Amino acid sequence: MGGEYTLYALYVAERKNPLAEGLEAVSRSNLAMQTIRLAD
């Protein structure tokens, strides 16, 4: 389970799918990104 992980978060418009419709079309916030490293 150890390793480096990157988490992404984004607010999108209600009932919208950013994977199908594109981030620019449905985003309601900036893209937040956080990388964490877990030891074995």
N, CA, C and O of each residue as an XYZ file, in Angstrom:
160
protein
N       0.818     -1.201      0.000
C       0.000      0.000      0.000
C       0.861      1.263      0.000
O       0.372      2.354     -0.293
N       2.125      1.111      0.325
C       2.987      2.285      0.333
C       3.201      2.808     -1.070
O       3.110      2.057     -2.041
N       3.482      4.076     -1.176
C       3.746      4.698     -2.466
C       3.260      6.119     -2.487
O       2.816      6.649     -1.469
N       3.341      6.738     -3.641
C       2.903      8.122     -3.794
C       1.518      8.149     -4.437
O       1.280      7.484     -5.445
N       0.618      8.916     -3.851
C      -0.758      9.029     -4.325
C      -1.075     10.495     -4.562
O      -0.640     11.362     -3.804
N      -1.827     10.769     -5.609
C      -2.264     12.129     -5.905
C      -3.783     12.153     -5.874
O      -4.439     11.359     -6.547
N      -4.340     13.076     -5.083
C      -5.784     13.232     -4.951
C      -6.200     14.522     -5.660
O      -5.528     15.546     -5.545
N      -7.301     14.462     -6.384
C      -7.825     15.619     -7.096
C      -9.247     15.893     -6.617
O      -9.999     14.959     -6.338
N      -9.618     17.169     -6.520
C     -10.981     17.537     -6.129
C     -11.434     18.726     -6.974
O     -10.641     19.609     -7.304
N     -12.712     18.732     -7.315
C     -13.272     19.778     -8.152
C     -14.773     19.845     -7.905
O     -15.449     18.817     -7.911
N     -15.294     21.037     -7.690
C     -16.742     21.208     -7.628
C     -17.265     21.277     -9.054
O     -16.696     21.974     -9.894
N     -18.339     20.560     -9.327
C     -18.957     20.587    -10.659
C     -20.429     20.969    -10.535
O     -21.019     20.883     -9.458
N     -21.002     21.388    -11.642
C     -22.416     21.736    -11.669
C     -23.254     20.510    -11.329
O     -22.868     19.379    -11.624
N     -24.399     20.746    -10.708
C     -25.285     19.662    -10.297
C     -25.717     18.821    -11.499
O     -26.063     19.355    -12.553
N     -25.690     17.499    -11.324
C     -26.096     16.518    -12.337
C     -25.229     16.555    -13.600
O     -25.697     16.220    -14.688
N     -23.967     16.963    -13.450
C     -23.047     16.992    -14.584
C     -21.921     16.001    -14.349
O     -21.546     15.742    -13.205
N     -21.379     15.444    -15.429
C     -20.295     14.485    -15.369
C     -19.079     15.084    -16.073
O     -19.074     15.192    -17.299
N     -18.044     15.476    -15.318
C     -16.881     16.102    -15.955
C     -16.107     15.154    -16.863
O     -15.405     15.609    -17.766
N     -16.220     13.850    -16.643
C     -15.524     12.900    -17.502
C     -16.192     12.802    -18.873
O     -15.515     12.589    -19.879
N     -17.497     12.954    -18.916
C     -18.226     12.846    -20.179
C     -18.359     14.191    -20.894
O     -18.365     14.246    -22.124
N     -18.464     15.276    -20.121
C     -18.755     16.582    -20.714
C     -17.557     17.521    -20.760
O     -17.634     18.582    -21.380
N     -16.467     17.159    -20.125
C     -15.281     18.012    -20.116
C     -15.250     18.931    -18.902
O     -16.280     19.473    -18.498
N     -14.089     19.101    -18.335
C     -13.944     19.914    -17.121
C     -14.353     21.370    -17.326
O     -15.009     21.953    -16.463
N     -13.976     21.956    -18.449
C     -14.258     23.365    -18.684
C     -15.761     23.643    -18.741
O     -16.208     24.725    -18.359
N     -16.528     22.686    -19.210
C     -17.969     22.881    -19.380
C     -18.740     22.813    -18.068
O     -19.794     23.438    -17.953
N     -18.247     22.074    -17.073
C     -19.041     21.835    -15.869
C     -18.372     22.291    -14.571
O     -18.999     22.224    -13.514
N     -17.123     22.750    -14.618
C     -16.420     23.098    -13.375
C     -17.003     24.349    -12.736
O     -17.409     25.290    -13.418
N     -17.034     24.333    -11.400
C     -17.516     25.463    -10.625
C     -16.472     25.916     -9.606
O     -16.764     26.726     -8.726
N     -15.255     25.389     -9.729
C     -14.172     25.774     -8.825
C     -12.844     25.494     -9.516
O     -12.808     24.924    -10.607
N     -11.776     25.891     -8.885
C     -10.451     25.525     -9.353
C     -10.197     24.061     -9.018
O     -10.807     23.512     -8.100
N      -9.311     23.445     -9.749
C      -8.925     22.064     -9.478
C      -7.946     22.047     -8.319
O      -6.901     22.693     -8.381
N      -8.273     21.314     -7.261
C      -7.384     21.157     -6.112
C      -6.628     19.851     -6.258
O      -7.193     18.842     -6.680
N      -5.341     19.873     -5.907
C      -4.514     18.680     -6.046
C      -3.624     18.561     -4.823
O      -3.045     19.548     -4.369
N      -3.516     17.350     -4.291
C      -2.656     17.083     -3.135
C      -1.971     15.746     -3.352
O      -2.628     14.746     -3.641
N      -0.657     15.725     -3.215
C       0.110     14.494     -3.330
C       0.575     14.072     -1.942
O       1.069     14.891     -1.168
N       0.413     12.789     -1.635
C       0.866     12.245     -0.355
C       1.727     11.020     -0.621
O       1.580     10.351     -1.645
N       2.618     10.738      0.304
C       3.478      9.555      0.192
C       3.279      8.718      1.451
O       3.412      9.223      2.566
N       2.956      7.432      1.269
C       2.764      6.520      2.375
C       3.934      5.534      2.406
O       4.348      5.011      1.371
N       4.453      5.292      3.595
C       5.554      4.346      3.749
C       5.005      2.926      3.837
O       3.871      2.715      4.267
N       5.820      1.955      3.426
C       5.430      0.546      3.536
C       5.393      0.113      4.983
O       5.085     -1.043      5.273
